[in-house]
Amino acid sequence: MLLSSLPLSNLITELAIVTKQRHIHSFQDSTAAHYMFQDDPYLTPRTSAEFKLYSLSQESGRLAAKHIVNTNPKFFQKDFAEPHIPCLMPETMEPRIEDVSEAALLERIMLRKVKAAVDMYDQLLQAGTTVSTDATNDLLDLICLYGDHDPLQDDKPEELLKQMNEQKVKPNLLTFNAVLKALRRCGSLARAQSLHTLSEMKALGITPSLASFHHVLGIFYKTGNYLMLTEVAGRSFVPQDPDDVYFFSTAMRICLETKDLESAYRVHNLLNVGENWRLLGDSFQQSIYYGRFFNLLCMMEHIDVVLKWYNELIPSLFYPNPQGMKDLLQALDTDNRLDMIPQIWKDIRRMGHDNKSDLVEELLSLMARDRHSPEVQESFAACALDVRSLYKQGQVAKVALEWTTASMTNITTILLAAQKTKQAWDMLNIFKTKNRVPSEELIDEFLVRIKDGQQAVELVQISASFCLPSTPNLAQRVLQEFELSEEQRYGGGGQKSICIPGSYLLFIHVLVFSF
């Protein structure tokens, strides 16, 4: 009636809008944020936390409004909607229908009154009233979901199924899904019974939904994965069960645990068939699915393919967590593409993961481990200086990074490799300030980079101040490799002196004047 009262032009416009929304997922810009944020650029998320916050804010407001209405129902008794819209009115928490009827049964099921619903069902059977299939299925779902909260007899679900058979009430998809869901908790018995249940579904001409395959995956685990993917390949599904949204994340979890990249691609291809993407679930389920998929890609796929998926998924569909970024760094390391680290660091900062110490130290260790071309070392040095600025923020940041010996050593090594001796020298002062001791290898690296004799003498004194065992050998190398003045060599009591009586290297002056 409502559609017939609208002008034809309005109907065409509405149809065009709906059609465009149906296809918007297929044309999602991989460089842009999710389409749900396009109306307000100010609320475009930069991090996974902001994505979750902004995407749930509208639903949070709805729940808050509903809570206020249900808490104070006396203030919301007037019904303005024509026709009546039940969801806009305060919820009734106690049954209002007292007579024995199917409507009373449905009311108790809706209010989650398990014991009262079962009692009403028994009264209907005793009165000879036939209960509809939908009502029986709803009661089965209620028992499966809330059975532990309101203890029932162990044979109650089986008894209900027998009564349905006696009354010639045909089960539907939700009935079988409820049975499969209950079988997941039955151990080894579940495998045989689940196959029997699927056979009954086929005999009745009931097509399983994604929730059915989700429950079967939970029962058979690794064995059932490949069979299920063959069964569902290329099919388009529609929502039929609340548990439909768990299929994709469960299937991808099994692919990840079995390291099966081919099956993961098949699952992802199924997601892109028709409107199956609508069954991916809320933002939390989406992040789980894409996180597992990306983790598997980083472990099993070539880095060029990983980067292709990285650019397609982030940030339009997925905001990786710190572990996801570590997986990407390990993939870069495996395929010798560490030159991409500075670019990945920019993404890490944009997504708000730059305060995760384990991720930052992993990134620094990869840049400091090997030597690269001057251009790459220069980009590494710029990245290391950016990381150092985060450590220096201290209490200004919400979650401050704490200096460790490894992080200081790695930053210093990176700066030395890029010929940034001055900035690397400043790092030695941070070692002193933070009461950390540099490694002997780092001091030797400094000596290789130093060109000035005065700096070499200062390096020996710094080594002595840290009480490094290699200090005598370091001093001997300085005397052999640098042209030092008499004052620097014998000192005359100066602080920056190195003394060599006879043919043996002694460090009396250095040790005395350094402490």
Backbone torsions as a table, in degrees:
resi	resn	phi	psi	omega
1	MET	NA	-40.8	-178.2
2	LEU	-66.6	-42.7	-179.1
3	LEU	-67.9	-35.5	-178.3
4	SER	-69.0	-21.9	-179.3
5	SER	-84.6	-9.6	-178.6
6	LEU	-88.4	146.4	175.1
7	PRO	-62.4	153.2	-178.5
8	LEU	-62.0	-36.1	-179.7
9	SER	-63.3	-38.6	178.9
10	ASN	-66.3	-39.5	179.5
11	LEU	-63.7	-41.0	179.1
12	ILE	-63.7	-41.5	179.3
13	THR	-63.7	-46.0	179.3
14	GLU	-62.2	-40.1	179.2
15	LEU	-64.2	-38.5	178.9
16	ALA	-64.8	-40.1	179.9
17	ILE	-64.9	-45.9	-179.9
18	VAL	-62.6	-42.2	179.3
19	THR	-62.5	-41.7	179.2
20	LYS	-65.2	-39.3	178.9
21	GLN	-66.0	-32.8	179.7
22	ARG	-65.8	-32.8	-175.8
23	HIS	-98.7	2.1	-175.2
24	ILE	-67.7	-29.1	179.8
25	HIS	-65.6	-35.1	-177.8
26	SER	-70.7	-24.2	-176.4
27	PHE	-113.0	27.0	-179.4
28	GLN	-64.9	128.8	178.2
29	ASP	-72.1	118.3	-176.0
30	SER	-70.3	-16.5	179.9
31	THR	-92.7	-4.9	-176.5
32	ALA	-109.0	165.2	175.4
33	ALA	-71.9	171.3	-178.8
34	HIS	-58.9	148.3	-174.1
35	TYR	-62.3	-20.6	-179.4
36	MET	-67.1	-14.6	-178.8
37	PHE	-103.7	3.1	-172.5
38	GLN	-68.7	-26.0	-175.6
39	ASP	-70.0	-25.8	-176.4
40	ASP	-135.6	94.7	-178.5
41	PRO	-58.6	-25.8	180.0
42	TYR	-63.0	-30.0	-178.4
43	LEU	-97.4	20.4	174.6
44	THR	-71.4	119.4	-174.6
45	PRO	-71.9	148.2	176.0
46	ARG	-108.7	-22.6	-176.7
47	THR	-129.0	167.7	177.8
48	SER	-64.6	-33.4	178.5
49	ALA	-66.1	-42.6	178.3
50	GLU	-67.3	-36.7	177.6
51	PHE	-59.2	-46.5	-179.8
52	LYS	-66.8	-40.6	-178.3
53	LEU	-64.5	-48.5	-175.9
54	TYR	-71.1	-37.8	-177.3
55	SER	-71.0	-26.7	-179.5
56	LEU	-96.0	-5.0	-174.6
57	SER	-64.3	-41.3	-179.1
58	GLN	-65.4	-45.5	178.7
59	GLU	-64.7	-35.5	177.0
60	SER	-61.7	-41.0	177.4
61	GLY	-63.4	-39.7	178.1
62	ARG	-63.9	-43.9	179.7
63	LEU	-65.2	-37.8	178.1
64	ALA	-64.2	-43.1	178.3
65	ALA	-63.5	-41.0	179.3
66	LYS	-65.3	-37.1	178.6
67	HIS	-63.9	-41.6	179.3
68	ILE	-64.0	-42.2	-179.9
69	VAL	-64.4	-43.1	-178.2
70	ASN	-73.7	-27.9	178.6
71	THR	-75.0	-33.3	-178.8
72	ASN	-123.6	65.4	-174.7
73	PRO	-65.1	-25.2	-176.4
74	LYS	-67.1	-20.2	179.7
75	PHE	-89.6	-3.0	-175.3
76	PHE	-130.8	46.4	-178.0
77	GLN	-88.8	-24.0	-177.0
78	LYS	-77.5	128.8	-178.1
79	ASP	-100.0	110.0	-179.1
80	PHE	-90.1	-17.9	-172.9
81	ALA	-79.9	136.0	172.9
82	GLU	-131.5	114.0	0.1
83	PRO	-73.1	175.7	-176.1
84	HIS	-63.6	133.2	177.5
85	ILE	-115.1	103.3	-173.5
86	PRO	-59.1	-35.9	-174.6
87	CYS	-68.5	-15.7	178.9
88	LEU	-87.3	-8.6	-178.3
89	MET	-100.9	158.2	178.4
90	PRO	-58.3	141.4	179.1
91	GLU	-75.9	142.7	176.8
92	THR	-95.6	123.4	-175.8
93	MET	-95.2	-10.2	179.3
94	GLU	-121.2	144.9	179.8
95	PRO	-61.8	140.0	177.7
96	ARG	-108.5	-24.5	-179.2
97	ILE	-88.1	117.7	-175.4
98	GLU	-96.4	-27.6	-176.2
99	ASP	-74.3	161.2	-179.1
100	VAL	-82.3	106.9	-178.4
101	SER	-157.0	166.3	177.9
102	GLU	-66.6	-31.4	176.8
103	ALA	-63.0	-39.1	177.3
104	ALA	-65.8	-37.7	177.1
105	LEU	-63.1	-46.3	179.7
106	LEU	-63.6	-34.9	178.8
107	GLU	-64.7	-42.4	179.9
108	ARG	-69.4	-33.7	175.4
109	ILE	-66.3	-42.7	179.9
110	MET	-63.6	-34.6	180.0
111	LEU	-85.6	4.3	178.3
112	ARG	62.2	32.5	176.1
113	LYS	-90.7	87.5	-171.1
114	VAL	-63.6	-54.0	-177.3
115	LYS	-62.7	-42.5	-180.0
116	ALA	-65.1	-36.4	179.5
117	ALA	-67.2	-42.5	178.7
118	VAL	-65.1	-41.2	177.3
119	ASP	-61.3	-42.6	179.2
120	MET	-65.1	-37.3	178.3
121	TYR	-64.1	-42.8	177.8
122	ASP	-62.9	-40.7	179.3
123	GLN	-64.2	-37.7	178.0
124	LEU	-64.5	-41.4	179.0
125	LEU	-66.8	-40.8	178.5
126	GLN	-63.9	-31.3	179.3
127	ALA	-82.4	-2.4	179.5
128	GLY	79.2	17.5	-179.9
129	THR	-87.5	131.8	177.8
130	THR	-82.2	124.6	-179.9
131	VAL	-90.7	135.8	-177.9
132	SER	-66.6	160.6	-179.8
133	THR	-63.1	-42.0	-178.6
134	ASP	-61.9	-43.0	-180.0
135	ALA	-65.5	-40.4	178.5
136	THR	-64.5	-41.4	178.3
137	ASN	-64.0	-41.1	178.0
138	ASP	-62.2	-38.5	178.7
139	LEU	-67.6	-39.6	176.7
140	LEU	-62.2	-43.5	177.4
141	ASP	-60.3	-41.4	-179.4
142	LEU	-63.8	-41.1	-179.4
143	ILE	-67.7	-42.1	-179.8
144	CYS	-65.2	-35.1	-174.5
145	LEU	-85.9	-40.2	-173.3
146	TYR	-114.9	18.8	-177.4
147	GLY	-61.7	-37.1	-178.5
148	ASP	-70.0	-26.2	-177.3
149	HIS	-80.4	-25.1	179.8
150	ASP	-135.3	88.5	-170.0
151	PRO	-53.6	134.8	177.8
152	LEU	-125.8	173.1	175.6
153	GLN	-67.1	145.4	-175.9
154	ASP	-63.0	-29.5	-175.4
155	ASP	-94.1	8.7	-175.6
156	LYS	-62.9	-48.3	178.3
157	PRO	-59.7	-42.8	179.1
158	GLU	-63.7	-38.4	178.2
159	GLU	-63.3	-40.0	178.4
160	LEU	-62.7	-41.4	179.3
161	LEU	-64.9	-38.7	177.6
162	LYS	-65.2	-39.7	178.5
163	GLN	-64.9	-37.9	175.9
164	MET	-61.2	-40.3	179.7
165	ASN	-66.9	-40.2	179.9
166	GLU	-65.2	-35.3	-177.9
167	GLN	-90.8	8.0	178.2
168	LYS	59.9	33.9	177.1
169	VAL	-92.1	117.0	-177.2
170	LYS	-78.4	130.7	175.7
171	PRO	-71.7	155.4	176.5
172	ASN	-114.1	-168.1	-176.1
173	LEU	-59.4	-44.1	-177.8
174	LEU	-64.3	-32.2	177.3
175	THR	-62.8	-49.5	-179.3
176	PHE	-67.0	-37.2	177.8
177	ASN	-64.3	-37.2	176.8
178	ALA	-64.1	-38.8	177.6
179	VAL	-66.1	-45.7	179.3
180	LEU	-62.3	-37.9	179.0
181	LYS	-65.0	-40.0	178.1
182	ALA	-68.9	-33.7	-179.3
183	LEU	-66.8	-22.6	-179.3
184	ARG	-61.4	-20.8	-179.4
185	ARG	-99.7	14.6	-174.8
186	CYS	-106.6	11.3	175.4
187	GLY	65.5	-140.2	-176.0
188	SER	-66.0	-25.8	178.3
189	LEU	-62.4	-24.9	-173.1
190	ALA	-66.8	-30.5	-174.6
191	ARG	-64.0	-50.0	-179.6
192	ALA	-66.6	-42.1	-178.1
193	GLN	-67.8	-35.4	-179.9
194	SER	-67.5	-39.0	176.3
195	LEU	-64.0	-38.5	176.9
196	HIS	-64.6	-38.8	178.7
197	THR	-65.3	-42.7	178.2
198	LEU	-64.0	-35.5	177.4
199	SER	-64.9	-39.4	177.3
200	GLU	-65.0	-39.3	177.3
201	MET	-60.6	-43.5	-179.8
202	LYS	-65.5	-39.0	-179.8
203	ALA	-64.6	-32.8	-180.0
204	LEU	-88.2	-0.4	179.2
205	GLY	74.4	25.0	-179.7
206	ILE	-95.8	121.7	179.9
207	THR	-83.3	126.6	179.4
208	PRO	-63.1	147.8	174.6
209	SER	-96.5	179.2	177.6
210	LEU	-61.8	-31.4	177.3
211	ALA	-64.0	-36.7	177.6
212	SER	-61.2	-47.1	179.2
213	PHE	-67.4	-32.5	176.7
214	HIS	-62.4	-44.9	179.7
215	HIS	-67.3	-38.5	178.9
216	VAL	-66.3	-38.5	175.2
217	LEU	-60.3	-40.6	178.4
218	GLY	-65.1	-29.0	-179.7
219	ILE	-80.6	-46.0	-174.2
220	PHE	-94.1	-18.4	178.7
221	TYR	54.7	-119.6	-172.0
222	LYS	-66.6	-36.3	-176.6
223	THR	-65.9	-37.8	-175.4
224	GLY	-82.7	-9.8	-172.8
225	ASN	-61.0	-50.9	-174.8
226	TYR	-68.3	-38.3	178.6
227	LEU	-63.7	-40.9	-179.1
228	MET	-66.6	-41.2	-179.0
229	LEU	-65.5	-35.6	176.3
230	THR	-66.2	-36.4	-178.1
231	GLU	-70.6	-37.0	-173.7
232	VAL	-97.3	-6.3	-174.4
233	ALA	-57.8	131.6	174.9
234	GLY	76.4	4.1	-177.4
235	ARG	-96.8	146.4	176.2
236	SER	-103.7	128.7	-176.6
237	PHE	-111.2	157.8	174.3
238	VAL	-123.0	154.8	179.7
239	PRO	-63.4	124.4	177.4
240	GLN	-132.0	-15.9	-176.4
241	ASP	-146.3	141.4	178.8
242	PRO	-57.9	-25.7	-178.8
243	ASP	-83.7	1.6	177.8
244	ASP	-58.4	-31.7	-173.3
245	VAL	-73.0	-8.9	-178.0
246	TYR	-93.8	-6.4	-175.1
247	PHE	-64.5	-50.3	-172.5
248	PHE	-64.9	-43.0	179.9
249	SER	-66.8	-36.9	178.1
250	THR	-67.3	-45.2	179.3
251	ALA	-62.2	-40.7	-179.9
252	MET	-70.0	-31.9	176.3
253	ARG	-63.3	-42.1	179.3
254	ILE	-66.3	-39.7	176.7
255	CYS	-61.4	-39.3	-179.8
256	LEU	-67.9	-44.0	-177.5
257	GLU	-69.7	-29.7	178.1
258	THR	-93.7	-0.7	-178.9
259	LYS	55.5	41.4	-176.7
260	ASP	-102.7	92.6	-177.2
261	LEU	-69.8	-37.7	-179.4
262	GLU	-61.4	-44.6	178.6
263	SER	-66.2	-33.5	178.0
264	ALA	-63.3	-41.4	176.6
265	TYR	-64.1	-36.6	179.0
266	ARG	-66.5	-39.4	176.8
267	VAL	-63.9	-43.4	-178.7
268	HIS	-68.5	-35.6	175.9
269	ASN	-64.7	-37.2	176.5
270	LEU	-63.2	-36.4	178.8
271	LEU	-60.7	-32.4	-176.4
272	ASN	-91.2	3.9	176.7
273	VAL	-81.5	125.8	177.7
274	GLY	55.9	-128.0	178.8
275	GLU	-113.3	32.5	177.6
276	ASN	-62.3	-23.7	179.9
277	TRP	-61.7	-22.4	177.5
278	ARG	-68.0	-19.8	-178.4
279	LEU	-93.8	15.3	178.9
280	LEU	-77.8	-18.8	177.4
281	GLY	99.4	-168.8	-178.4
282	ASP	-76.2	-175.1	-175.9
283	SER	-61.8	-33.1	179.3
284	PHE	-67.3	-46.3	178.1
285	GLN	-63.7	-37.0	178.2
286	GLN	-63.5	-43.7	-179.7
287	SER	-64.5	-36.4	177.3
288	ILE	-64.3	-46.7	-177.9
289	TYR	-62.4	-54.2	-176.9
290	TYR	-66.9	-32.3	177.6
291	GLY	-63.6	-43.8	178.5
292	ARG	-67.6	-40.8	179.0
293	PHE	-62.5	-45.3	-178.6
294	PHE	-68.1	-37.3	177.5
295	ASN	-61.7	-42.2	178.9
296	LEU	-67.2	-39.2	177.4
297	LEU	-61.0	-43.5	-178.9
298	CYS	-63.4	-33.4	-178.4
299	MET	-79.9	-36.3	-166.7
300	MET	-114.5	-18.2	-171.4
301	GLU	-102.9	159.0	175.6
302	HIS	-66.5	149.8	-172.3
303	ILE	-62.7	-34.0	178.9
304	ASP	-63.6	-38.5	177.4
305	VAL	-70.1	-39.3	178.1
306	VAL	-60.3	-44.5	179.9
307	LEU	-66.8	-33.0	176.3
308	LYS	-63.0	-46.8	177.5
309	TRP	-66.3	-35.9	178.8
310	TYR	-59.5	-44.3	-179.9
311	ASN	-71.1	-28.7	-179.3
312	GLU	-79.1	-36.7	-173.4
313	LEU	-89.5	-28.9	-171.6
314	ILE	-114.0	127.2	3.5
315	PRO	-101.7	12.1	-171.9
316	SER	-67.3	-34.0	-175.7
317	LEU	-122.9	-15.9	-167.2
318	PHE	-154.1	136.4	172.9
319	TYR	-115.9	104.5	-176.4
320	PRO	-66.2	149.4	175.6
321	ASN	-85.1	176.0	-178.9
322	PRO	-56.1	-36.9	178.7
323	GLN	-65.3	-36.7	176.9
324	GLY	-62.6	-39.0	178.0
325	MET	-70.3	-33.8	175.2
326	LYS	-65.6	-38.6	176.4
327	ASP	-61.5	-39.3	178.5
328	LEU	-65.6	-41.8	177.9
329	LEU	-61.9	-40.2	178.5
330	GLN	-66.6	-34.5	176.3
331	ALA	-66.4	-40.5	176.0
332	LEU	-61.8	-38.9	179.6
333	ASP	-67.4	-41.5	-177.9
334	THR	-61.9	-41.2	-177.7
335	ASP	-98.0	14.7	175.2
336	ASN	56.5	49.7	176.6
337	ARG	-122.5	44.0	-178.5
338	LEU	-67.4	-13.9	178.1
339	ASP	-64.5	-14.7	179.2
340	MET	-83.3	-7.1	-173.7
341	ILE	-59.1	-45.4	179.3
342	PRO	-57.2	-37.5	177.9
343	GLN	-67.7	-40.9	178.3
344	ILE	-66.0	-34.1	178.7
345	TRP	-61.9	-38.2	177.4
346	LYS	-61.3	-39.7	177.6
347	ASP	-68.0	-37.3	178.1
348	ILE	-61.6	-42.3	178.2
349	ARG	-66.0	-42.4	-178.3
350	ARG	-64.5	-33.0	-178.7
351	MET	-87.7	2.3	174.6
352	GLY	78.9	20.0	179.6
353	HIS	-98.2	9.6	-176.6
354	ASP	-76.0	-0.1	176.4
355	ASN	-105.6	10.9	178.1
356	LYS	-93.1	107.5	-171.2
357	SER	-61.5	-40.2	-178.3
358	ASP	-66.1	-36.6	178.0
359	LEU	-69.3	-42.9	-179.3
360	VAL	-65.1	-42.4	-179.3
361	GLU	-68.9	-33.4	175.2
362	GLU	-63.1	-42.9	179.4
363	LEU	-64.0	-43.8	179.9
364	LEU	-65.1	-41.0	-178.3
365	SER	-64.7	-35.9	178.4
366	LEU	-68.1	-38.8	179.4
367	MET	-71.2	-30.2	-175.3
368	ALA	-88.9	-12.9	-170.4
369	ARG	-71.2	-45.8	-174.2
370	ASP	-119.2	167.5	176.5
371	ARG	-101.7	142.1	-176.0
372	HIS	-131.3	-173.1	179.2
373	SER	-65.9	158.0	-179.5
374	PRO	-56.4	-37.0	-179.8
375	GLU	-64.8	-42.7	-180.0
376	VAL	-68.0	-41.5	179.1
377	GLN	-63.1	-34.8	177.9
378	GLU	-65.3	-42.3	177.8
379	SER	-67.7	-35.3	175.7
380	PHE	-63.3	-41.3	-179.5
381	ALA	-63.7	-43.0	177.4
382	ALA	-61.2	-39.8	177.8
383	CYS	-66.0	-42.3	179.7
384	ALA	-64.1	-39.0	177.3
385	LEU	-65.7	-35.7	176.6
386	ASP	-65.6	-40.8	177.0
387	VAL	-64.6	-41.2	179.3
388	ARG	-60.4	-36.4	179.1
389	SER	-63.3	-31.0	177.7
390	LEU	-69.2	-39.5	177.4
391	TYR	-64.6	-35.5	-177.5
392	LYS	-73.9	-15.6	-179.6
393	GLN	-64.7	-30.6	175.1
394	GLY	59.6	-125.0	-175.4
395	GLN	-74.8	-8.9	-179.8
396	VAL	-66.6	-37.8	-178.8
397	ALA	-76.1	155.0	178.7
398	LYS	-64.5	-45.0	176.6
399	VAL	-124.4	100.0	-173.2
400	ALA	-79.7	143.2	173.6
401	LEU	-80.4	139.9	179.2
402	GLU	-102.8	131.4	178.5
403	TRP	-62.3	136.5	170.7
404	THR	-125.2	162.0	179.1
405	THR	-60.1	-38.7	-179.2
406	ALA	-65.3	-44.2	-178.6
407	SER	-65.8	-41.9	178.7
408	MET	-65.6	-41.3	179.7
409	THR	-64.4	-43.5	-178.8
410	ASN	-65.2	-44.1	179.2
411	ILE	-62.4	-43.0	179.6
412	THR	-62.9	-42.8	179.2
413	THR	-61.9	-41.7	179.5
414	ILE	-63.9	-42.9	-179.6
415	LEU	-66.3	-39.5	178.2
416	LEU	-65.3	-39.2	179.7
417	ALA	-65.1	-25.4	178.8
418	ALA	-95.1	12.4	178.8
419	GLN	64.3	26.4	177.1
420	LYS	-99.3	71.7	-174.0
421	THR	-66.9	-38.6	-178.2
422	LYS	-61.0	-48.7	179.4
423	GLN	-65.3	-34.8	177.8
424	ALA	-67.7	-36.2	178.1
425	TRP	-63.9	-36.1	177.1
426	ASP	-62.7	-30.0	179.4
427	MET	-66.2	-30.4	177.0
428	LEU	-63.4	-34.7	176.0
429	ASN	-66.2	-33.5	177.1
430	ILE	-68.0	-35.0	174.8
431	PHE	-56.0	-46.1	-179.9
432	LYS	-65.3	-44.9	-177.2
433	THR	-61.4	-39.8	-176.4
434	LYS	-92.7	7.8	178.6
435	ASN	56.5	45.7	176.1
436	ARG	-114.5	150.5	-177.1
437	VAL	-109.0	121.5	177.2
438	PRO	-70.4	156.4	180.0
439	SER	-77.3	159.3	177.9
440	GLU	-65.2	-34.1	178.4
441	GLU	-63.1	-37.5	179.6
442	LEU	-67.2	-40.3	177.6
443	ILE	-63.6	-41.0	177.3
444	ASP	-63.0	-37.7	177.8
445	GLU	-63.9	-38.7	176.1
446	PHE	-60.2	-44.8	-176.8
447	LEU	-62.7	-34.5	178.5
448	VAL	-66.1	-35.7	-175.5
449	ARG	-84.7	-21.2	-175.3
450	ILE	-75.7	138.2	179.0
451	LYS	-114.3	-13.7	-174.3
452	ASP	-104.3	135.9	-179.0
453	GLY	-64.8	-37.6	-179.6
454	GLN	-62.6	-42.0	177.5
455	GLN	-65.5	-35.0	178.4
456	ALA	-63.5	-41.3	177.5
457	VAL	-63.5	-43.2	178.8
458	GLU	-62.5	-35.8	178.4
459	LEU	-64.4	-39.3	177.5
460	VAL	-62.7	-42.7	179.2
461	GLN	-65.8	-38.1	177.0
462	ILE	-63.6	-42.1	178.0
463	SER	-61.5	-40.3	178.2
464	ALA	-66.9	-36.4	179.6
465	SER	-65.5	-26.6	176.5
466	PHE	-89.3	-0.4	179.3
467	CYS	58.5	40.9	179.0
468	LEU	-75.9	134.6	-179.3
469	PRO	-62.0	-23.0	-177.0
470	SER	-84.7	6.0	-176.5
471	THR	-59.7	-44.9	178.6
472	PRO	-59.1	-43.6	178.2
473	ASN	-64.0	-36.7	178.6
474	LEU	-63.7	-43.5	179.8
475	ALA	-63.9	-39.1	178.9
476	GLN	-63.9	-40.4	177.9
477	ARG	-64.2	-38.4	179.2
478	VAL	-63.0	-42.6	-179.8
479	LEU	-65.4	-32.6	-177.6
480	GLN	-82.9	-33.2	-170.8
481	GLU	-99.4	-14.3	-177.0
482	PHE	-123.0	149.0	174.1
483	GLU	-88.3	110.3	-176.3
484	LEU	-108.9	149.2	175.9
485	SER	-74.6	167.0	178.8
486	GLU	-61.3	-37.7	-179.9
487	GLU	-66.2	-39.7	178.6
488	GLN	-70.2	-32.0	-176.4
489	ARG	-79.3	-45.5	-176.2
490	TYR	-110.8	-21.6	166.5
491	GLY	82.8	-43.0	-173.5
492	GLY	59.3	31.7	-179.7
493	GLY	90.9	-2.0	179.7
494	GLY	-69.6	157.5	-177.8
495	GLN	-70.0	-28.9	-174.6
496	LYS	-102.3	51.9	-176.9
497	SER	-117.4	152.7	175.9
498	ILE	-126.5	126.0	-173.7
499	CYS	-112.4	132.8	179.2
500	ILE	-131.1	87.3	174.4
501	PRO	-73.9	131.1	178.7
502	GLY	64.3	-139.6	-178.4
503	SER	-100.8	5.2	-178.3
504	TYR	-109.6	144.9	-179.9
505	LEU	-85.3	120.3	178.3
506	LEU	-114.8	153.2	-178.5
507	PHE	-123.5	36.1	-176.4
508	ILE	-65.1	-48.6	-177.7
509	HIS	-62.9	-44.7	-176.8
510	VAL	-63.1	-48.0	-177.0
511	LEU	-67.2	-38.6	-178.6
512	VAL	-66.6	-47.7	-173.1
513	PHE	-85.2	-5.5	178.6
514	SER	-92.7	-14.9	-178.2
515	PHE	-115.5	NA	NA
